[in-house]
Amino acid sequence: MATVTAWQLPYRILAAAEEEEDSSSDPTNAVAFVGLCLVLGIACRHLLHGTRVPYTVALLILGIGLGSIVI
């Protein structure tokens, strides 16, 4: 059986293999993201308890602000 060399593989397969090596997807990142979201939601609800600002609007503005930060 003939061996497959790098020039025989389609570009998408090679790009996917390189992407997997450089990927920073780690299960702890997902857990940290969920934890951070919960903490920010609780803090937002606690800080805006006596005001007339709706909770969902505050979360929307907070999300837009955090999403606009480029790390």
Stockholm file with secondary structure:
# STOCKHOLM 1.0

chainA/1-71         MATVTAWQLPYRILAAAEEEEDSSSDPTNAVAFVGLCLVLGIACRHLLHGTRVPYTVALLILGIGLGSIVI
#=GR chainA/1-71 SS CCCCCGGGSCHHHHHHHHHHHHCCCCHHHHHHHHHHHHHHHHHHHHHTTTSSSCHHHHHHHHHHHHHHCCC
#=GC SS_cons        CCCCCGGGSCHHHHHHHHHHHHCCCCHHHHHHHHHHHHHHHHHHHHHTTTSSSCHHHHHHHHHHHHHHCCC
//
